[in-house]
Every structure is written in structure tokens, then in C-alpha cells.
């Protein structure tokens, strides 16, 4: 484990477990407990499991060379079907190869960590991934890049999978144009204009029912307010990440907001639906780069001391 820290933030990184972030905590003056900014998913589940043995149990992991599930386990790149290997006990390939692999630390310091991952031996195509996790006084920035190291074109997609803590007071706000209905196998079916009951363009509490849906035409920003924990988080993402997966299982003390470069369930480099964002074609040595930043803002009246001066 590598621990990164600033005066007000602490992150624990597990390079060998998918290059994941095991936890991100807010350090407040004169407080014995540290409010959680990103929480290990299984540590907050009803199961009570606390040890991160799989990146999906962590607080954040990277998704590449595709995001979420691949229909039929086939990606179509410029008309050429590419079979993708299953990587869990689920029937569909899930979240790419990044979270399954052991990342190699390239360099690190007190507030940052650079890691490298190469496609597994025998993978359908070759690529290199670079990940930088960096803390500042009040923010976490994660930068991902995927480079084609094959001799021909390859499909590419990347995304970020942070888990945020939730309680009955947690509030969320973001704007998007389209909402994808969820079908069998957690795959999207049809896009609809965002209806009022699914619209987060105004601040609202998290839903009490199951949500695992992709929003397309996302503005690139989101706000999470945690009144009981004394802070809010402002999310910002790079311009090429304009799809947002919203995952909120009602019986768990977490939810996920996942900025990504292509629409969930659209493993194709050609758009097969009018509003769907296709995967990217990378020629040899070309790269796909994206980033997400989480800025932490204390709520007035809930914090004091040095942190309140930032």
C-alpha cells in the first residue's frame, strides 16, 4: 500500500490490486475521526466485509480499454469484431482489464503516484495504460491514458469508478440530456429525455430504489453534499468524458458516479444509436487521455481551524 497525504487529505493506493484507491479521507483539525470522501464499497456494504481483495471492493478503480459491460463479449472496431475475454463469474466482460491487473509504480512522492499497466499476455490487442493519482490541499485528481502499442487500430475507452459514501441526508446534483433505460444483464436499452423523477439538475436526495443507468450529454460537473459529514464534493471531468454512469443500490451505504468516454453498453467504434457515444479508434502510438478531479469544500458551520481558511 502507498499512502499519499496533504495537510487535509489522505489516500491509500493499492498498485497490485488494479491500481485502485483503497480509501480517501478528509483530515479535519482537532477531530479524532476522519470523514470519508471515497469509501471502500464492501466496507460499507451490509456484508460488513472490510478487506480490499478485489478492486471492485475499493474506493475507486480505473476502467479501460472499455467501460462497464460488453454485449455478447464482442467489441466491433471499424467493422471488425473482436472477442473479449470474460474476467469475472458474470456472463459479460466487465470494466476492462485495468482493475484486474497489477500496476507497476513508476514514481511516487508524498502527494502523488504514477503507475503503468500493459495489456495482459494473450489479450486481444496490445496497449499501455498510465495512471496518475495526485492530491492537492483540497482536491484529488486522477489522470488516465491508454496508448495503442499494437501494429494496427484498436478500440479504446476509459472511465473512472469512484464510490462515495451515502446516508439518508446525502444530496446530489448534475445535469445531463439523456437517460438510458436499464435492460437485461444491466445493459442499456433505449435513451429517453431525462424525466423529472430521474433528473438531478436540481439538488435532490439519492433515490430509495435501484439505479444503474447511464446518462448521456452530461455537462461534466457534479456536486455531492454530505450534511452529516460536514463537506461537499465538486466533481469535474475532462471534455471527452460526457457520459456518466449512476449506480446506487439502495441497500448499501455507497453510490457511484462514473465519468466515461463512451456510452455504457456500446462496445462499438461506430455510433449505433443517435445519442450514443461510440468507442474511440486508436491508431498505433495514438493515445486516449482523460481526467477527473474531486474538490472538497467544507460546509459552513461544520468545520473550523486551518481547513476553514482554504
C-alpha positions as YAML, in Angstrom:
chain: A
units: angstrom
residues:
- id: 1
  name: UNK
  ca: [0.00, 0.00, 0.00]
- id: 2
  name: UNK
  ca: [1.17, 3.53, -0.80]
- id: 3
  name: UNK
  ca: [-0.17, 6.33, 1.38]
- id: 4
  name: UNK
  ca: [-0.48, 9.79, -0.13]
- id: 5
  name: UNK
  ca: [-1.24, 12.79, 2.03]
- id: 6
  name: UNK
  ca: [-1.51, 16.54, 2.28]
- id: 7
  name: UNK
  ca: [-2.48, 18.55, 5.33]
- id: 8
  name: UNK
  ca: [-6.15, 17.80, 4.76]
- id: 9
  name: UNK
  ca: [-6.41, 14.69, 2.59]
- id: 10
  name: UNK
  ca: [-5.14, 11.12, 2.86]
- id: 11
  name: UNK
  ca: [-5.36, 8.47, 0.13]
- id: 12
  name: UNK
  ca: [-4.30, 4.84, 0.25]
- id: 13
  name: UNK
  ca: [-3.34, 3.31, -3.11]
- id: 14
  name: UNK
  ca: [-3.02, -0.41, -3.88]
- id: 15
  name: UNK
  ca: [-1.00, -0.71, -7.13]
- id: 16
  name: UNK
  ca: [-1.10, -4.51, -7.24]
- id: 17
  name: UNK
  ca: [-4.89, -4.63, -6.82]
- id: 18
  name: UNK
  ca: [-5.92, -2.93, -10.03]
- id: 19
  name: UNK
  ca: [-4.11, 0.30, -9.23]
- id: 20
  name: UNK
  ca: [-7.10, 1.14, -7.04]
- id: 21
  name: UNK
  ca: [-7.61, 3.70, -4.31]
- id: 22
  name: UNK
  ca: [-8.46, 1.82, -1.13]
- id: 23
  name: UNK
  ca: [-9.74, 4.93, 0.66]
- id: 24
  name: UNK
  ca: [-9.74, 8.72, 0.60]
- id: 25
  name: UNK
  ca: [-10.23, 10.55, 3.89]
- id: 26
  name: UNK
  ca: [-10.66, 14.15, 4.93]
- id: 27
  name: UNK
  ca: [-8.42, 15.23, 7.81]
- id: 28
  name: UNK
  ca: [-10.01, 17.88, 10.00]
- id: 29
  name: UNK
  ca: [-8.25, 19.76, 12.79]
- id: 30
  name: UNK
  ca: [-8.97, 18.59, 16.33]
- id: 31
  name: UNK
  ca: [-11.16, 15.69, 15.23]
- id: 32
  name: UNK
  ca: [-10.33, 12.11, 16.11]
- id: 33
  name: UNK
  ca: [-12.39, 10.64, 13.29]
- id: 34
  name: UNK
  ca: [-11.77, 11.43, 9.64]
- id: 35
  name: UNK
  ca: [-14.79, 11.93, 7.39]
- id: 36
  name: UNK
  ca: [-14.71, 9.58, 4.43]
- id: 37
  name: UNK
  ca: [-14.63, 11.10, 0.92]
- id: 38
  name: UNK
  ca: [-14.30, 7.87, -1.06]
- id: 39
  name: UNK
  ca: [-15.21, 4.65, 0.71]
- id: 40
  name: UNK
  ca: [-14.29, 1.01, 0.04]
- id: 41
  name: UNK
  ca: [-17.50, -0.40, -1.37]
- id: 42
  name: UNK
  ca: [-17.57, -3.64, 0.57]
- id: 43
  name: UNK
  ca: [-16.53, -2.00, 3.83]
- id: 44
  name: UNK
  ca: [-19.81, -0.09, 3.70]
- id: 45
  name: UNK
  ca: [-21.95, -2.95, 2.49]
- id: 46
  name: UNK
  ca: [-24.41, -4.93, 4.55]
- id: 47
  name: UNK
  ca: [-21.99, -7.86, 4.37]
- id: 48
  name: UNK
  ca: [-19.56, -5.98, 6.57]
- id: 49
  name: UNK
  ca: [-16.53, -7.18, 4.59]
- id: 50
  name: UNK
  ca: [-13.68, -4.73, 5.09]
- id: 51
  name: UNK
  ca: [-10.57, -6.10, 3.35]
- id: 52
  name: UNK
  ca: [-9.95, -5.00, -0.24]
- id: 53
  name: UNK
  ca: [-9.07, -8.16, -2.14]
- id: 54
  name: UNK
  ca: [-10.65, -7.10, -5.43]
- id: 55
  name: UNK
  ca: [-10.61, -3.62, -6.97]
- id: 56
  name: UNK
  ca: [-14.42, -3.64, -7.05]
- id: 57
  name: UNK
  ca: [-14.29, -3.61, -3.23]
- id: 58
  name: UNK
  ca: [-12.14, -0.48, -3.26]
- id: 59
  name: UNK
  ca: [-12.99, 3.23, -3.18]
- id: 60
  name: UNK
  ca: [-12.01, 3.81, -6.81]
- id: 61
  name: UNK
  ca: [-10.66, 1.88, -9.79]
- id: 62
  name: UNK
  ca: [-9.88, 2.69, -13.41]
- id: 63
  name: UNK
  ca: [-11.85, 1.26, -16.32]
- id: 64
  name: UNK
  ca: [-10.08, 0.56, -19.63]
- id: 65
  name: UNK
  ca: [-9.92, -0.39, -22.52]
- id: 66
  name: UNK
  ca: [-13.73, -0.23, -22.21]
- id: 67
  name: UNK
  ca: [-16.28, 0.72, -19.55]
- id: 68
  name: UNK
  ca: [-18.93, -1.41, -17.89]
- id: 69
  name: UNK
  ca: [-20.29, -4.45, -19.80]
- id: 70
  name: UNK
  ca: [-19.63, -5.67, -23.34]
- id: 71
  name: UNK
  ca: [-22.78, -7.03, -25.07]
- id: 72
  name: UNK
  ca: [-22.12, -10.53, -26.37]
- id: 73
  name: UNK
  ca: [-18.47, -10.13, -25.29]
- id: 74
  name: UNK
  ca: [-17.62, -8.64, -28.68]
- id: 75
  name: UNK
  ca: [-16.26, -5.17, -29.46]
- id: 76
  name: UNK
  ca: [-16.63, -4.02, -33.07]
- id: 77
  name: UNK
  ca: [-13.71, -1.87, -34.23]
- id: 78
  name: UNK
  ca: [-14.10, -0.32, -37.68]
- id: 79
  name: UNK
  ca: [-16.42, -3.16, -38.63]
- id: 80
  name: UNK
  ca: [-14.12, -5.91, -37.29]
- id: 81
  name: UNK
  ca: [-15.50, -7.97, -34.36]
- id: 82
  name: UNK
  ca: [-13.02, -8.53, -31.54]
- id: 83
  name: UNK
  ca: [-13.98, -11.19, -28.95]
- id: 84
  name: UNK
  ca: [-13.32, -10.03, -25.40]
- id: 85
  name: UNK
  ca: [-12.47, -12.42, -22.55]
- id: 86
  name: UNK
  ca: [-14.75, -12.78, -19.55]
- id: 87
  name: UNK
  ca: [-12.98, -11.53, -16.45]
- id: 88
  name: UNK
  ca: [-15.48, -12.33, -13.68]
- id: 89
  name: UNK
  ca: [-18.05, -15.01, -12.97]
- id: 90
  name: UNK
  ca: [-20.60, -12.83, -14.75]
- id: 91
  name: UNK
  ca: [-21.51, -13.76, -18.32]
- id: 92
  name: UNK
  ca: [-20.31, -10.45, -19.80]
- id: 93
  name: UNK
  ca: [-16.83, -8.94, -19.83]
- id: 94
  name: UNK
  ca: [-16.80, -6.20, -17.20]
- id: 95
  name: UNK
  ca: [-14.96, -2.89, -16.73]
- id: 96
  name: UNK
  ca: [-11.94, -3.78, -18.88]
- id: 97
  name: UNK
  ca: [-8.53, -5.12, -17.90]
- id: 98
  name: UNK
  ca: [-7.19, -2.31, -15.71]
- id: 99
  name: UNK
  ca: [-8.94, -3.31, -12.49]
- id: 100
  name: UNK
  ca: [-7.85, -6.96, -12.90]
- id: 101
  name: UNK
  ca: [-4.14, -6.21, -13.32]
- id: 102
  name: UNK
  ca: [-1.20, -5.36, -11.10]
- id: 103
  name: UNK
  ca: [0.03, -1.87, -11.92]
- id: 104
  name: UNK
  ca: [3.72, -1.06, -11.66]
- id: 105
  name: UNK
  ca: [4.71, 2.06, -9.74]
- id: 106
  name: UNK
  ca: [6.78, 4.29, -12.00]
- id: 107
  name: UNK
  ca: [7.40, 7.07, -9.49]
- id: 108
  name: UNK
  ca: [5.75, 8.41, -6.37]
- id: 109
  name: UNK
  ca: [6.01, 11.14, -3.78]
- id: 110
  name: UNK
  ca: [4.16, 12.22, -0.65]
- id: 111
  name: UNK
  ca: [1.21, 13.56, -2.66]
- id: 112
  name: UNK
  ca: [1.29, 11.64, -5.96]
- id: 113
  name: UNK
  ca: [1.72, 8.22, -7.52]
- id: 114
  name: UNK
  ca: [2.38, 7.32, -11.18]
- id: 115
  name: UNK
  ca: [1.60, 3.77, -12.31]
- id: 116
  name: UNK
  ca: [1.90, 1.78, -15.55]
- id: 117
  name: UNK
  ca: [-0.04, -1.22, -16.83]
- id: 118
  name: UNK
  ca: [0.40, -3.27, -20.01]
- id: 119
  name: UNK
  ca: [-2.30, -5.42, -21.58]
- id: 120
  name: UNK
  ca: [-2.28, -8.96, -20.17]
- id: 121
  name: UNK
  ca: [-0.46, -11.64, -22.14]
- id: 122
  name: UNK
  ca: [-2.82, -13.06, -24.74]
- id: 123
  name: UNK
  ca: [-5.21, -10.09, -24.64]
- id: 124
  name: UNK
  ca: [-6.97, -9.44, -27.99]
- id: 125
  name: UNK
  ca: [-4.81, -6.32, -28.58]
- id: 126
  name: UNK
  ca: [-1.83, -4.62, -27.01]
- id: 127
  name: UNK
  ca: [-1.92, -1.34, -25.12]
- id: 128
  name: UNK
  ca: [-0.19, 0.57, -22.37]
- id: 129
  name: UNK
  ca: [-2.05, 2.42, -19.62]
- id: 130
  name: UNK
  ca: [-0.70, 5.20, -17.43]
- id: 131
  name: UNK
  ca: [-2.41, 6.41, -14.27]
- id: 132
  name: UNK
  ca: [-1.50, 9.37, -12.09]
- id: 133
  name: UNK
  ca: [-3.18, 9.86, -8.70]
- id: 134
  name: UNK
  ca: [-2.42, 13.24, -7.15]
- id: 135
  name: UNK
  ca: [-3.56, 15.16, -4.07]
- id: 136
  name: UNK
  ca: [-3.50, 18.90, -3.54]
- id: 137
  name: UNK
  ca: [-4.57, 20.79, -0.43]
- id: 138
  name: UNK
  ca: [-8.26, 20.22, -1.16]
- id: 139
  name: UNK
  ca: [-8.59, 18.01, -4.23]
- id: 140
  name: UNK
  ca: [-7.90, 14.61, -5.74]
- id: 141
  name: UNK
  ca: [-7.04, 14.39, -9.44]
- id: 142
  name: UNK
  ca: [-6.83, 11.09, -11.33]
- id: 143
  name: UNK
  ca: [-5.43, 11.09, -14.86]
- id: 144
  name: UNK
  ca: [-5.67, 8.09, -17.18]
- id: 145
  name: UNK
  ca: [-4.17, 7.49, -20.58]
- id: 146
  name: UNK
  ca: [-4.34, 4.49, -22.89]
- id: 147
  name: UNK
  ca: [-1.83, 4.13, -25.73]
- id: 148
  name: UNK
  ca: [-2.05, 1.73, -28.66]
- id: 149
  name: UNK
  ca: [1.09, -0.43, -28.72]
- id: 150
  name: UNK
  ca: [-0.35, -2.82, -31.34]
- id: 151
  name: UNK
  ca: [0.55, -2.79, -35.03]
- id: 152
  name: UNK
  ca: [-3.00, -1.95, -36.14]
- id: 153
  name: UNK
  ca: [-6.00, 0.06, -34.95]
- id: 154
  name: UNK
  ca: [-7.65, -0.86, -31.64]
- id: 155
  name: UNK
  ca: [-10.85, 0.20, -29.86]
- id: 156
  name: UNK
  ca: [-10.41, 2.36, -26.78]
- id: 157
  name: UNK
  ca: [-12.49, 3.61, -23.90]
- id: 158
  name: UNK
  ca: [-11.72, 4.71, -20.38]
- id: 159
  name: UNK
  ca: [-13.57, 5.69, -17.26]
- id: 160
  name: UNK
  ca: [-13.40, 6.28, -13.54]
- id: 161
  name: UNK
  ca: [-15.31, 4.33, -10.90]
- id: 162
  name: UNK
  ca: [-15.36, 6.20, -7.56]
- id: 163
  name: UNK
  ca: [-17.58, 5.04, -4.70]
- id: 164
  name: UNK
  ca: [-18.98, 7.79, -2.46]
- id: 165
  name: UNK
  ca: [-20.45, 7.22, 0.99]
- id: 166
  name: UNK
  ca: [-24.19, 7.77, 1.36]
- id: 167
  name: UNK
  ca: [-26.64, 8.22, 4.20]
- id: 168
  name: UNK
  ca: [-30.24, 9.50, 4.31]
- id: 169
  name: UNK
  ca: [-29.01, 13.12, 4.06]
- id: 170
  name: UNK
  ca: [-26.72, 12.73, 1.04]
- id: 171
  name: UNK
  ca: [-27.70, 15.03, -1.82]
- id: 172
  name: UNK
  ca: [-26.66, 15.01, -5.49]
- id: 173
  name: UNK
  ca: [-26.79, 17.43, -8.41]
- id: 174
  name: UNK
  ca: [-25.70, 17.13, -12.05]
- id: 175
  name: UNK
  ca: [-27.12, 17.92, -15.48]
- id: 176
  name: UNK
  ca: [-27.48, 15.55, -18.44]
- id: 177
  name: UNK
  ca: [-29.67, 15.44, -21.56]
- id: 178
  name: UNK
  ca: [-30.45, 11.72, -21.90]
- id: 179
  name: UNK
  ca: [-31.19, 8.80, -19.62]
- id: 180
  name: UNK
  ca: [-30.69, 5.17, -20.71]
- id: 181
  name: UNK
  ca: [-33.23, 2.61, -19.57]
- id: 182
  name: UNK
  ca: [-31.70, -0.50, -17.98]
- id: 183
  name: UNK
  ca: [-32.40, -3.86, -19.58]
- id: 184
  name: UNK
  ca: [-31.38, -7.49, -19.01]
- id: 185
  name: UNK
  ca: [-27.79, -8.04, -17.95]
- id: 186
  name: UNK
  ca: [-27.56, -4.43, -16.71]
- id: 187
  name: UNK
  ca: [-27.25, -3.28, -20.32]
- id: 188
  name: UNK
  ca: [-28.89, -0.09, -21.59]
- id: 189
  name: UNK
  ca: [-31.82, -0.41, -23.97]
- id: 190
  name: UNK
  ca: [-33.26, 2.93, -25.07]
- id: 191
  name: UNK
  ca: [-32.38, 6.57, -24.43]
- id: 192
  name: UNK
  ca: [-35.12, 8.89, -23.24]
- id: 193
  name: UNK
  ca: [-35.14, 12.55, -22.37]
- id: 194
  name: UNK
  ca: [-34.48, 12.81, -18.65]
- id: 195
  name: UNK
  ca: [-37.87, 12.71, -16.88]
- id: 196
  name: UNK
  ca: [-38.47, 14.75, -13.70]
- id: 197
  name: UNK
  ca: [-38.21, 11.76, -11.37]
- id: 198
  name: UNK
  ca: [-34.76, 10.89, -12.76]
- id: 199
  name: UNK
  ca: [-33.50, 14.45, -13.14]
- id: 200
  name: UNK
  ca: [-30.69, 15.69, -10.88]
- id: 201
  name: UNK
  ca: [-30.29, 19.11, -12.47]
- id: 202
  name: UNK
  ca: [-31.60, 20.46, -9.18]
- id: 203
  name: UNK
  ca: [-30.18, 19.30, -5.86]
- id: 204
  name: UNK
  ca: [-32.04, 16.27, -4.51]
- id: 205
  name: UNK
  ca: [-31.69, 13.29, -2.19]
- id: 206
  name: UNK
  ca: [-30.48, 9.97, -3.57]
- id: 207
  name: UNK
  ca: [-33.24, 7.63, -4.77]
- id: 208
  name: UNK
  ca: [-34.54, 4.93, -2.44]
- id: 209
  name: UNK
  ca: [-34.84, 2.47, -5.34]
- id: 210
  name: UNK
  ca: [-32.30, 0.67, -7.53]
- id: 211
  name: UNK
  ca: [-30.38, 2.76, -10.06]
- id: 212
  name: UNK
  ca: [-27.81, 1.50, -12.57]
- id: 213
  name: UNK
  ca: [-28.22, 3.84, -15.51]
- id: 214
  name: UNK
  ca: [-26.07, 5.79, -17.92]
- id: 215
  name: UNK
  ca: [-26.68, 9.49, -18.53]
- id: 216
  name: UNK
  ca: [-25.53, 10.87, -21.91]
- id: 217
  name: UNK
  ca: [-24.92, 14.52, -22.68]
- id: 218
  name: UNK
  ca: [-23.56, 15.09, -19.18]
- id: 219
  name: UNK
  ca: [-22.28, 18.59, -18.51]
- id: 220
  name: UNK
  ca: [-19.05, 17.28, -16.96]
- id: 221
  name: UNK
  ca: [-19.73, 18.51, -13.44]
- id: 222
  name: UNK
  ca: [-21.49, 17.21, -10.35]
- id: 223
  name: UNK
  ca: [-21.97, 18.21, -6.72]
- id: 224
  name: UNK
  ca: [-22.36, 15.88, -3.76]
- id: 225
  name: UNK
  ca: [-23.41, 17.36, -0.42]
- id: 226
  name: UNK
  ca: [-22.85, 15.38, 2.77]
- id: 227
  name: UNK
  ca: [-24.54, 17.40, 5.55]
- id: 228
  name: UNK
  ca: [-23.92, 14.84, 8.28]
- id: 229
  name: UNK
  ca: [-20.21, 14.66, 7.35]
- id: 230
  name: UNK
  ca: [-19.67, 18.40, 7.04]
- id: 231
  name: UNK
  ca: [-18.48, 18.73, 3.45]
- id: 232
  name: UNK
  ca: [-19.44, 18.81, -0.20]
- id: 233
  name: UNK
  ca: [-17.56, 17.39, -3.20]
- id: 234
  name: UNK
  ca: [-17.40, 19.07, -6.58]
- id: 235
  name: UNK
  ca: [-16.65, 16.70, -9.46]
- id: 236
  name: UNK
  ca: [-15.12, 17.93, -12.71]
- id: 237
  name: UNK
  ca: [-14.08, 15.81, -15.71]
- id: 238
  name: UNK
  ca: [-12.23, 16.30, -18.98]
- id: 239
  name: UNK
  ca: [-14.17, 17.36, -22.07]
- id: 240
  name: UNK
  ca: [-14.09, 13.89, -23.65]
- id: 241
  name: UNK
  ca: [-15.89, 12.31, -20.68]
- id: 242
  name: UNK
  ca: [-19.51, 13.24, -21.26]
- id: 243
  name: UNK
  ca: [-21.28, 10.02, -20.27]
- id: 244
  name: UNK
  ca: [-21.96, 9.42, -16.59]
- id: 245
  name: UNK
  ca: [-22.93, 6.09, -15.09]
- id: 246
  name: UNK
  ca: [-25.02, 6.40, -11.93]
- id: 247
  name: UNK
  ca: [-25.02, 3.30, -9.72]
- id: 248
  name: UNK
  ca: [-27.00, 3.45, -6.48]
- id: 249
  name: UNK
  ca: [-28.03, 0.13, -4.89]
- id: 250
  name: UNK
  ca: [-30.49, 1.06, -2.13]
- id: 251
  name: UNK
  ca: [-29.32, -1.46, 0.50]
- id: 252
  name: UNK
  ca: [-25.70, -0.30, 0.51]
- id: 253
  name: UNK
  ca: [-24.04, 2.70, 2.15]
- id: 254
  name: UNK
  ca: [-22.40, 3.88, -1.07]
- id: 255
  name: UNK
  ca: [-23.17, 5.03, -4.59]
- id: 256
  name: UNK
  ca: [-21.03, 5.53, -7.69]
- id: 257
  name: UNK
  ca: [-20.75, 8.31, -10.27]
- id: 258
  name: UNK
  ca: [-18.62, 7.08, -13.18]
- id: 259
  name: UNK
  ca: [-17.37, 9.58, -15.80]
- id: 260
  name: UNK
  ca: [-16.56, 7.70, -19.01]
- id: 261
  name: UNK
  ca: [-15.54, 8.26, -22.61]
- id: 262
  name: UNK
  ca: [-18.24, 6.14, -24.28]
- id: 263
  name: UNK
  ca: [-21.79, 5.13, -23.52]
- id: 264
  name: UNK
  ca: [-22.20, 2.07, -21.32]
- id: 265
  name: UNK
  ca: [-23.13, -1.00, -23.34]
- id: 266
  name: UNK
  ca: [-21.99, 0.48, -26.66]
- id: 267
  name: UNK
  ca: [-18.85, -1.51, -27.44]
- id: 268
  name: UNK
  ca: [-18.57, -0.21, -30.98]
- id: 269
  name: UNK
  ca: [-16.45, 2.43, -32.67]
- id: 270
  name: UNK
  ca: [-19.43, 3.48, -34.82]
- id: 271
  name: UNK
  ca: [-22.43, 5.05, -33.15]
- id: 272
  name: UNK
  ca: [-25.31, 2.57, -33.28]
- id: 273
  name: UNK
  ca: [-27.81, 4.97, -31.71]
- id: 274
  name: UNK
  ca: [-28.25, 8.66, -32.39]
- id: 275
  name: UNK
  ca: [-27.25, 9.80, -28.90]
- id: 276
  name: UNK
  ca: [-24.79, 7.01, -28.06]
- id: 277
  name: UNK
  ca: [-21.12, 7.98, -27.75]
- id: 278
  name: UNK
  ca: [-19.04, 5.30, -29.55]
- id: 279
  name: UNK
  ca: [-15.65, 3.96, -28.52]
- id: 280
  name: UNK
  ca: [-12.53, 5.64, -29.92]
- id: 281
  name: UNK
  ca: [-10.34, 4.13, -32.63]
- id: 282
  name: UNK
  ca: [-6.65, 4.43, -31.77]
- id: 283
  name: UNK
  ca: [-4.06, 4.04, -34.48]
- id: 284
  name: UNK
  ca: [-0.62, 2.70, -33.47]
- id: 285
  name: UNK
  ca: [1.05, 5.00, -30.92]
- id: 286
  name: UNK
  ca: [-2.08, 7.14, -30.52]
- id: 287
  name: UNK
  ca: [-3.43, 7.75, -27.02]
- id: 288
  name: UNK
  ca: [-6.75, 8.41, -25.33]
- id: 289
  name: UNK
  ca: [-6.44, 10.63, -22.25]
- id: 290
  name: UNK
  ca: [-8.98, 11.65, -19.62]
- id: 291
  name: UNK
  ca: [-9.07, 13.01, -16.10]
- id: 292
  name: UNK
  ca: [-11.41, 13.56, -13.20]
- id: 293
  name: UNK
  ca: [-10.99, 15.92, -10.26]
- id: 294
  name: UNK
  ca: [-12.77, 15.92, -6.91]
- id: 295
  name: UNK
  ca: [-12.64, 19.22, -4.99]
- id: 296
  name: UNK
  ca: [-13.63, 19.13, -1.33]
- id: 297
  name: UNK
  ca: [-15.43, 22.14, 0.12]
- id: 298
  name: UNK
  ca: [-16.25, 22.29, 3.85]
- id: 299
  name: UNK
  ca: [-19.82, 23.20, 4.76]
- id: 300
  name: UNK
  ca: [-20.13, 26.45, 6.73]
- id: 301
  name: UNK
  ca: [-20.55, 25.87, 10.42]
- id: 302
  name: UNK
  ca: [-19.30, 22.28, 10.37]
- id: 303
  name: UNK
  ca: [-15.54, 22.75, 10.30]
- id: 304
  name: UNK
  ca: [-13.04, 25.11, 11.87]
- id: 305
  name: UNK
  ca: [-9.36, 25.81, 12.15]
- id: 306
  name: UNK
  ca: [-6.88, 25.60, 9.28]
- id: 307
  name: UNK
  ca: [-9.24, 23.76, 6.95]
- id: 308
  name: UNK
  ca: [-11.81, 26.59, 7.01]
- id: 309
  name: UNK
  ca: [-9.17, 29.00, 5.64]
- id: 310
  name: UNK
  ca: [-8.61, 27.10, 2.38]
...
